[in-house]
Amino acid sequence: MEKRKGLSIGNKIYHFVGMTVFLAAVVVAVISYLISANRIDDYFKSLSLDTARNNASLVDAGYLRELKAVVESEEFQALRDKAEEEDNEAVIEEYLKEKGLWDGYEKNVKD
């Protein structure tokens, strides 16, 4: 009787079962990772939104409206460009003091 070369049926079944278990483990690990990553993302998104809502409730909206109107003016933009070129923030501070907005800026924005 001749010896056959190659794998016997028993060895083929062991390899098949082993590969199946390995593939199932990989699929479960990938799915588990995706679910976990999504849950972590959702948690931190909700944490960020809650923090933003909390901070927004503490800020004076009327003051921010006033500040926005001043900051969007062409005069302020030219002043900001000048301050940036000279690397001098005191110019902006003086401008906001002239407009009566500096105290509100320190109270609402710097804190």
C-alpha positions in Angstrom: 0.0 0.0 0.0 1.3 3.4 -0.9 1.4 6.4 1.4 -0.6 9.3 0.2 1.0 12.6 0.1 -1.1 15.6 1.4 -3.5 16.2 4.2 -5.8 13.5 5.5 -9.5 14.3 5.8 -9.1 14.7 9.6 -6.4 17.3 9.2 -8.5 19.1 6.6 -11.4 19.3 9.0 -9.1 20.6 11.8 -7.7 23.3 9.5 -11.2 24.2 8.4 -12.5 24.4 12.0 -9.5 26.4 13.0 -9.8 28.9 10.1 -13.5 29.2 10.8 -12.9 30.0 14.5 -10.2 32.5 13.6 -12.4 34.2 11.0 -15.3 34.4 13.5 -13.0 35.9 16.1 -11.7 38.5 13.7 -15.3 39.5 12.6 -16.4 39.7 16.3 -13.4 41.8 17.2 -14.0 44.2 14.3 -17.7 44.6 15.0 -17.0 45.0 18.7 -14.4 47.8 17.9 -16.8 49.6 15.6 -19.7 49.5 18.2 -17.3 50.6 21.0 -15.8 53.4 18.9 -19.3 54.7 18.0 -20.4 54.7 21.6 -17.3 56.5 22.7 -17.8 59.1 19.9 -21.4 59.6 20.9 -20.5 60.0 24.6 -17.9 62.7 23.8 -20.2 64.5 21.3 -22.9 64.7 23.9 -20.4 65.8 26.6 -19.1 68.5 24.3 -22.7 69.7 23.4 -23.7 69.8 27.1 -20.6 71.7 28.0 -21.2 74.2 25.1 -24.8 74.6 26.2 -23.8 75.2 29.8 -21.2 77.8 28.8 -23.6 79.5 26.5 -26.2 79.8 29.3 -23.6 81.7 31.4 -22.7 84.3 28.7 -24.5 87.6 28.2 -26.0 87.3 24.8 -26.7 91.1 24.5 -23.1 91.9 25.1 -21.9 89.4 22.6 -24.3 90.9 20.0 -22.8 94.3 20.7 -19.3 93.0 20.5 -20.0 91.2 17.3 -21.3 94.3 15.6 -18.2 96.3 16.6 -15.8 93.5 15.6 -17.4 93.1 12.2 -17.0 96.8 11.4 -14.4 97.8 8.8 -12.8 100.2 11.3 -12.1 97.4 13.7 -10.8 95.0 11.0 -8.3 97.7 9.9 -7.3 98.2 13.5 -6.9 94.4 14.0 -4.7 94.1 10.9 -2.5 97.0 12.1 -2.3 95.4 15.6 -1.3 92.1 14.1 1.4 93.7 11.9 2.8 95.5 14.9 2.2 92.6 17.3 0.5 95.0 19.7 -2.7 93.9 21.3 -2.9 97.1 23.4 -4.4 98.9 20.3 -7.4 96.6 20.3 -7.8 96.9 24.1 -7.8 100.7 23.8 -10.4 100.6 21.0 -12.7 98.3 23.0 -12.3 100.6 26.0 -13.3 103.6 23.9 -16.4 101.8 22.8 -17.2 100.8 26.4 -16.8 97.0 25.7 -13.6 96.1 27.4 -15.0 95.5 30.9 -17.7 93.2 29.3 -15.0 91.5 27.3 -13.0 90.7 30.5 -16.1 89.5 32.3 -17.6 87.4 29.5 -14.9 86.3 27.2 -11.6 86.1 29.2 -13.2 84.0 32.0 
